[in-house]
Amino acid sequence: QVQFVESGGGLVQPGRSLRLSCTTSGTTLPNDPIGWFRQAPGKTREGVACIGRSGTTFYSATVQDRLAISRDSARNAVYLQMYNLKPEDTALYYCAPARCFKTDLATTIFPNDASWGQGTQVTVFS
């Protein structure tokens, strides 16, 4: 297990954009698929994006038109670019190793033995 560190969140108005960063403390980012997850108060944790070893990307159906996940191995980071943010995007966002699947009907993103970091707070408010 490694320590994952998230950053880049903040307070933003609806329609704006943010880029979240995911790095590891003291070690190289694993080659395993990495997912972004979020949890709003009173709700369960939700996988929203994932990038596989080959660079294949996965997005949840509810947000796929407004997210872009990428990996920069040279900088030991995975990024989540978020566009056209909405109040319902307000949550704590986490990154972690993941298992990601795509079918004709849905995309599934599960954490893989994640040791959750502190997360980074995204608040979308007018």
PyMOL commands that set and color helices and strands:
alter all, ss='L'
color gray80, all
select helices_A, chain A and resi 64-66+73-75+87-89
alter helices_A, ss='H'
color red, helices_A
select strands_A, chain A and resi 3-7+10-12+18-25+34-39+46-51+57-59+67-72+77-82+91-102+107-111+120-124
alter strands_A, ss='S'
color yellow, strands_A
deselect
rebuild
show_as cartoon
